[in-house]
Amino acid sequence: MTIRSTLTEQTAVVEMAGNMAAIDLSRLHSHLIDLLSARRKAIVLDFRAVEHVSYQDAFHLAREFELVRSHNGNMRVAGLSPYVRDILVFAGLSDFLDANRPVSAMSDPARTPQAS
């Protein structure tokens, strides 16, 4: 899985691609810590290119939402396929999902890429 951020004035869009697994969640956790340390409080996880998330890993993803909340941040998920959306809903993450909104609608247009 690849993880990379595109920064805007207001939002950090974390673009991911491939299959999400425990090792990738560890990389995502580190990436989120870096964003929060840089005082990025509005984060959108772009799942357009994520092909699969196991149920177990989806439950672990919930901890990342709690991490961002504990730093007074807000994290949302966008660009979900129906298959991945069903997995995340089953894991109890439906409050964080914006499956029908395009990622571009959740961030401002001035984007600056930042690789991880």
Phi and psi in degrees as GROMACS dihedral restraints (atoms count N, CA, C in turn):
[ dihedral_restraints ]
;  ai    aj    ak    al  type     phi  dphi    fc
    3     4     5     6     1  -105.6    20    10
    4     5     6     7     1   146.3    20    10
    6     7     8     9     1  -133.6    20    10
    7     8     9    10     1   130.3    20    10
    9    10    11    12     1  -152.6    20    10
   10    11    12    13     1   148.3    20    10
   12    13    14    15     1  -109.0    20    10
   13    14    15    16     1   145.1    20    10
   15    16    17    18     1  -117.6    20    10
   16    17    18    19     1   120.6    20    10
   18    19    20    21     1   -99.3    20    10
   19    20    21    22     1   138.7    20    10
   21    22    23    24     1  -120.1    20    10
   22    23    24    25     1  -179.1    20    10
   24    25    26    27     1   -61.5    20    10
   25    26    27    28     1   -36.4    20    10
   27    28    29    30     1  -106.1    20    10
   28    29    30    31     1   -29.3    20    10
   30    31    32    33     1  -133.4    20    10
   31    32    33    34     1   147.6    20    10
   33    34    35    36     1  -106.9    20    10
   34    35    36    37     1   117.1    20    10
   36    37    38    39     1   -97.3    20    10
   37    38    39    40     1   116.7    20    10
   39    40    41    42     1   -97.1    20    10
   40    41    42    43     1   107.6    20    10
   42    43    44    45     1   -90.8    20    10
   43    44    45    46     1   129.2    20    10
   45    46    47    48     1  -126.4    20    10
   46    47    48    49     1   151.7    20    10
   48    49    50    51     1  -144.5    20    10
   49    50    51    52     1   143.3    20    10
   51    52    53    54     1   105.0    20    10
   52    53    54    55     1  -154.5    20    10
   54    55    56    57     1   -99.1    20    10
   55    56    57    58     1   132.5    20    10
   57    58    59    60     1   -89.8    20    10
   58    59    60    61     1   130.3    20    10
   60    61    62    63     1  -137.3    20    10
   61    62    63    64     1   176.6    20    10
   63    64    65    66     1   -55.1    20    10
   64    65    66    67     1   -40.5    20    10
   66    67    68    69     1   -63.9    20    10
   67    68    69    70     1   -37.5    20    10
   69    70    71    72     1   -70.0    20    10
   70    71    72    73     1   -34.0    20    10
   72    73    74    75     1   -66.3    20    10
   73    74    75    76     1   -32.7    20    10
   75    76    77    78     1   -65.7    20    10
   76    77    78    79     1   -42.8    20    10
   78    79    80    81     1   -65.1    20    10
   79    80    81    82     1   -41.0    20    10
   81    82    83    84     1   -62.6    20    10
   82    83    84    85     1   -42.9    20    10
   84    85    86    87     1   -57.4    20    10
   85    86    87    88     1   -48.5    20    10
   87    88    89    90     1   -61.4    20    10
   88    89    90    91     1   -40.4    20    10
   90    91    92    93     1   -64.1    20    10
   91    92    93    94     1   -42.8    20    10
   93    94    95    96     1   -65.5    20    10
   94    95    96    97     1   -39.6    20    10
   96    97    98    99     1   -59.5    20    10
   97    98    99   100     1   -43.2    20    10
   99   100   101   102     1   -61.2    20    10
  100   101   102   103     1   -43.3    20    10
  102   103   104   105     1   -64.2    20    10
  103   104   105   106     1   -44.4    20    10
  105   106   107   108     1   -65.8    20    10
  106   107   108   109     1   -36.4    20    10
  108   109   110   111     1   -64.6    20    10
  109   110   111   112     1   -30.6    20    10
  111   112   113   114     1   -86.0    20    10
  112   113   114   115     1    11.9    20    10
  114   115   116   117     1    64.0    20    10
  115   116   117   118     1    31.2    20    10
  117   118   119   120     1   -87.8    20    10
  118   119   120   121     1   110.5    20    10
  120   121   122   123     1  -103.5    20    10
  121   122   123   124     1   -20.9    20    10
  123   124   125   126     1  -105.3    20    10
  124   125   126   127     1   113.7    20    10
  126   127   128   129     1  -127.2    20    10
  127   128   129   130     1   133.2    20    10
  129   130   131   132     1  -117.7    20    10
  130   131   132   133     1   124.6    20    10
  132   133   134   135     1   -88.9    20    10
  133   134   135   136     1   116.9    20    10
  135   136   137   138     1   -91.3    20    10
  136   137   138   139     1   107.6    20    10
  138   139   140   141     1   -99.1    20    10
  139   140   141   142     1    13.2    20    10
  141   142   143   144     1   -55.2    20    10
  142   143   144   145     1   -34.6    20    10
  144   145   146   147     1  -105.5    20    10
  145   146   147   148     1    11.8    20    10
  147   148   149   150     1   -85.8    20    10
  148   149   150   151     1   123.4    20    10
  150   151   152   153     1   -90.6    20    10
  151   152   153   154     1   -31.5    20    10
  153   154   155   156     1  -156.6    20    10
  154   155   156   157     1   143.0    20    10
  156   157   158   159     1  -134.4    20    10
  157   158   159   160     1   125.0    20    10
  159   160   161   162     1   -71.8    20    10
  160   161   162   163     1   157.1    20    10
  162   163   164   165     1   -59.3    20    10
  163   164   165   166     1   -42.7    20    10
  165   166   167   168     1   -61.3    20    10
  166   167   168   169     1   -44.5    20    10
  168   169   170   171     1   -67.7    20    10
  169   170   171   172     1   -32.4    20    10
  171   172   173   174     1   -63.7    20    10
  172   173   174   175     1   -39.5    20    10
  174   175   176   177     1   -63.1    20    10
  175   176   177   178     1   -38.4    20    10
  177   178   179   180     1   -67.9    20    10
  178   179   180   181     1   -31.3    20    10
  180   181   182   183     1   -60.7    20    10
  181   182   183   184     1   -31.1    20    10
  183   184   185   186     1   -58.2    20    10
  184   185   186   187     1   -33.5    20    10
  186   187   188   189     1   -65.1    20    10
  187   188   189   190     1   -30.6    20    10
  189   190   191   192     1   -68.4    20    10
  190   191   192   193     1   -35.8    20    10
  192   193   194   195     1   -64.0    20    10
  193   194   195   196     1   -40.2    20    10
  195   196   197   198     1   -65.8    20    10
  196   197   198   199     1   -37.4    20    10
  198   199   200   201     1   -59.1    20    10
  199   200   201   202     1   -49.1    20    10
  201   202   203   204     1   -64.1    20    10
  202   203   204   205     1   -42.2    20    10
  204   205   206   207     1   -61.2    20    10
  205   206   207   208     1   -39.1    20    10
  207   208   209   210     1   -65.4    20    10
  208   209   210   211     1   -17.3    20    10
  210   211   212   213     1  -102.8    20    10
  211   212   213   214     1    21.7    20    10
  213   214   215   216     1    59.2    20    10
  214   215   216   217     1    33.6    20    10
  216   217   218   219     1  -107.1    20    10
  217   218   219   220     1   177.1    20    10
  219   220   221   222     1  -135.4    20    10
  220   221   222   223     1   125.6    20    10
  222   223   224   225     1  -124.2    20    10
  223   224   225   226     1   135.2    20    10
  225   226   227   228     1  -127.1    20    10
  226   227   228   229     1   163.3    20    10
  228   229   230   231     1  -119.2    20    10
  229   230   231   232     1   136.1    20    10
  231   232   233   234     1  -138.5    20    10
  232   233   234   235     1   164.8    20    10
  234   235   236   237     1    74.9    20    10
  235   236   237   238     1    31.4    20    10
  237   238   239   240     1   -81.6    20    10
  238   239   240   241     1   139.7    20    10
  240   241   242   243     1   -75.8    20    10
  241   242   243   244     1   156.8    20    10
  243   244   245   246     1   -56.7    20    10
  244   245   246   247     1   -36.6    20    10
  246   247   248   249     1   -63.8    20    10
  247   248   249   250     1   -50.6    20    10
  249   250   251   252     1   -68.7    20    10
  250   251   252   253     1   -37.2    20    10
  252   253   254   255     1   -58.6    20    10
  253   254   255   256     1   -44.2    20    10
  255   256   257   258     1   -60.0    20    10
  256   257   258   259     1   -40.0    20    10
  258   259   260   261     1   -64.0    20    10
  259   260   261   262     1   -45.3    20    10
  261   262   263   264     1   -68.7    20    10
  262   263   264   265     1   -36.4    20    10
  264   265   266   267     1   -63.5    20    10
  265   266   267   268     1   -44.1    20    10
  267   268   269   270     1   -58.5    20    10
  268   269   270   271     1   -34.7    20    10
  270   271   272   273     1   -80.3    20    10
  271   272   273   274     1    -0.8    20    10
  273   274   275   276     1    87.9    20    10
  274   275   276   277     1    21.7    20    10
  276   277   278   279     1  -102.0    20    10
  277   278   279   280     1    15.6    20    10
  279   280   281   282     1   -60.4    20    10
  280   281   282   283     1   -27.9    20    10
  282   283   284   285     1   -66.5    20    10
  283   284   285   286     1   -18.5    20    10
  285   286   287   288     1  -101.9    20    10
  286   287   288   289     1    -0.9    20    10
  288   289   290   291     1   -95.8    20    10
  289   290   291   292     1   134.9    20    10
  291   292   293   294     1  -125.8    20    10
  292   293   294   295     1    58.0    20    10
  294   295   296   297     1   -62.3    20    10
  295   296   297   298     1   -28.5    20    10
  297   298   299   300     1   -95.4    20    10
  298   299   300   301     1    -2.5    20    10
  300   301   302   303     1  -100.7    20    10
  301   302   303   304     1   133.4    20    10
  303   304   305   306     1   -68.3    20    10
  304   305   306   307     1   151.7    20    10
  306   307   308   309     1   -58.2    20    10
  307   308   309   310     1   -38.1    20    10
  309   310   311   312     1   -61.3    20    10
  310   311   312   313     1   -27.6    20    10
  312   313   314   315     1   -75.9    20    10
  313   314   315   316     1   -13.4    20    10
  315   316   317   318     1  -100.8    20    10
  316   317   318   319     1    -1.6    20    10
  318   319   320   321     1  -138.7    20    10
  319   320   321   322     1   166.3    20    10
  321   322   323   324     1   -87.3    20    10
  322   323   324   325     1   162.1    20    10
  324   325   326   327     1   -72.3    20    10
  325   326   327   328     1   -19.7    20    10
  327   328   329   330     1   -83.1    20    10
  328   329   330   331     1    93.7    20    10
  330   331   332   333     1  -103.1    20    10
  331   332   333   334     1   139.3    20    10
  333   334   335   336     1  -125.4    20    10
  334   335   336   337     1   113.2    20    10
  336   337   338   339     1   -67.3    20    10
  337   338   339   340     1   144.8    20    10
  339   340   341   342     1  -141.5    20    10
  340   341   342   343     1   112.8    20    10
  342   343   344   345     1   -78.1    20    10
  343   344   345   346     1   157.4    20    10
